[in-house]
Amino acid sequence: MTKFGVFVPQGWQTDLAEIADPIEQYEAMTAVAKLADAGPWDSVWVYDHFHTVPEPTINSTFECWTVTSTLARDTTRVNIGQMVGCNGYRQPSLYAKIASTVDVASHGRLYAGLGAGWYEHEWKAYGYEWRDVPQRMSEFREAVQIVHKMWTEERPVFQGKHYSIDGPINEPKGVRKPHPSFWLGGGGEKVTLKLVAQYADACNVGGSDPEVIRHKLAVLKGHCEALDRDYDRIIKSTSMNLDPAASSAENAGRVEAALEAGADYFILYIPRVAYDHEPLQRFAAEVIPQFS
């Protein structure tokens, strides 16, 4: 069954800028999550960024894991995920511990997202050392292994080029079995998609472009075959920017095209949803039932 998630207005895309009071901003974000929680959405999502895009402006951007944990308690049914957590912002062992805690707080509704990161000025502004792509991907590879070990072993040990752990106790490991749902973002064919095949429960590729989705998933399937991993057990998600003015028929057509390319999960970004819930409700009423 095809499933759908939606980004809450978190501020990253200046989508709370018309609300002056920060408490009202936060409540606008929560209100969208609660609407999604009422159904038929499977999940709500946040980004892991500190500054706005396309350029940094003096506007609110709420922190990823704080938002994830509060939304976990403000909702009762939907899964809560990050698309995706930036590996450079948290030691992977700490990331695993945070995710385990939030999985319990949400009663097993966490979709724990992780990626290598890309927003250069943000790293530098917050005092993180910016590294080139090969190093960030090398760090990401080690981080994924550490997180998986932290979720599956009692006293994991890992000694890598960038990170190491020496028997950390991570209890509780979470609620969902065999571990919190692990989503890796990015379409890198040599590193990221191979890591998906090795360790992840889900990927996110293609930006709802059918040709890109088809190509990336073919690469993923090849990695799965080489590693003897069941390709069908991996969720193949894609992100989709919704035009509020588009008709339900147009939106359904976009979903259908991506489905035919191999996607089975859609994460929507809806502009101005903090101020106008109608596009969210219309998509839920008129499009999602066609694919349920």
C-alpha positions, -999 to 999 in steps of 0.1 A, spaced: 0 0 0 13 34 -9 18 57 20 21 95 24 39 119 48 40 156 50 65 182 62 54 205 90 62 242 86 94 244 106 108 277 94 136 264 72 119 275 40 108 308 56 74 292 60 67 308 94 79 343 86 45 358 85 39 349 122 56 372 146 54 354 179 77 324 182 51 305 204 25 310 177 50 298 151 56 266 171 19 261 175 13 266 138 38 238 132 21 216 158 -14 223 143 -3 208 109 11 177 127 -22 173 146 -42 175 113 -20 149 98 -24 128 129 -61 127 124 -55 108 91 -49 95 65 -13 106 66 13 80 77 39 105 89 50 140 95 86 153 87 111 179 97 144 191 82 177 192 101 189 228 95 196 259 115 194 286 88 168 294 62 171 287 24 178 298 -2 199 321 19 203 326 57 179 352 70 169 364 105 139 340 107 129 312 130 142 277 122 133 252 149 158 225 157 152 190 143 154 166 172 137 190 196 108 193 172 108 155 166 105 148 203 78 174 210 57 163 180 60 128 193 41 139 224 17 162 205 5 134 183 -7 98 189 -7 80 156 15 93 129 52 84 125 76 113 130 107 115 108 137 137 97 145 141 60 173 139 71 195 143 101 229 158 94 257 135 104 281 163 110 260 179 137 260 150 162 284 123 171 268 91 156 268 74 190 249 104 204 226 103 174 218 67 181 211 74 218 188 104 210 169 83 184 165 54 208 150 78 234 126 95 210 115 61 196 104 52 232 88 87 237 68 82 205 58 46 214 78 33 184 67 59 159 102 73 149 115 74 114 152 82 121 167 99 91 204 104 85 225 119 57 260 133 51 250 170 51 255 197 25 246 232 37 281 247 39 276 281 54 254 266 82 282 243 92 307 271 94 283 295 112 277 270 139 314 261 143 314 228 126 344 220 104 334 219 68 348 189 49 349 180 12 325 155 -2 348 124 0 355 130 37 318 136 45 308 105 27 336 85 45 323 98 78 287 90 69 297 54 61 312 49 95 283 67 112 257 44 97 277 14 109 280 28 144 243 37 147 233 2 136 256 -13 161 243 9 189 208 -3 181 216 -40 178 245 -49 201 248 -47 239 284 -34 240 293 -24 205 329 -17 194 340 2 164 373 17 154 373 37 122 392 65 106 368 92 118 348 77 147 352 50 174 331 35 201 342 13 230 314 -7 244 287 20 250 256 9 267 225 22 249 194 13 268 167 13 260 175 8 223 140 18 213 106 3 208 103 -6 172 118 -40 163 144 -50 154 154 -13 159 141 22 151 132 26 115 164 39 97 160 62 67 190 72 47 188 103 25 206 109 -8 210 91 -41 248 86 -41 252 53 -60 285 41 -47 281 49 -10 246 60 1 226 35 -19 249 7 -9 245 16 28 207 15 23 211 -20 10 233 -30 39 216 -12 69 186 9 61 148 4 62 141 31 37 157 55 11 146 88 -3 155 94 -40 145 113 -71 126 143 -59 94 128 -76 112 127 -110 102 93 -125 134 89 -146 157 96 -116 136 74 -93 138 45 -118 175 49 -123 184 52 -86 162 23 -76 178 1 -103 212 9 -87 197 1 -52 183 -32 -65 217 -42 -78 233 -35 -45 206 -56 -28 213 -85 -51 250 -83 -45 245 -83 -7 216 -108 -7 193 -82 8 155 -84 1 149 -53 -21 112 -55 -15 116 -49 23 131 -14 17 108 15 16 114 36 -15 104 71 -7 105 103 -28 99 139 -19 73 159 -37 67 197 -37 30 203 -39 16 232 -60 -14 243 -39 -31 255 -71 -28 221 -89 -59 200 -92 -62 167 -75 -61 150 -108 -28 166 -116 -14 156 -82 -26 121 -86 -10 119 -120 24 129 -105 20 102 -78 10 76 -104 41 84 -125 65 81 -96 47 48 -85 53 34 -119 90 43 -116 92 22 -84 85 47 -55 61 35 -29 62 63 -3 56 101 -8 68 129 15 51 162 5 61 197 11 31 221 9 40 258 7 21 281 31 5 252 50 11 271 82 -15 296 71 -38 276 49 -47 240 56 -70 235 26 -44 220 2 -33 195 29 -69 185 36 -78 184 -1 -49 161 -9 -59 139 20 -95 137 9 -91 134 -29 -57 120 -37 -45 96 -9 -77 74 -10 -69 67 -47 -37 49 -37 -47 33 -3 
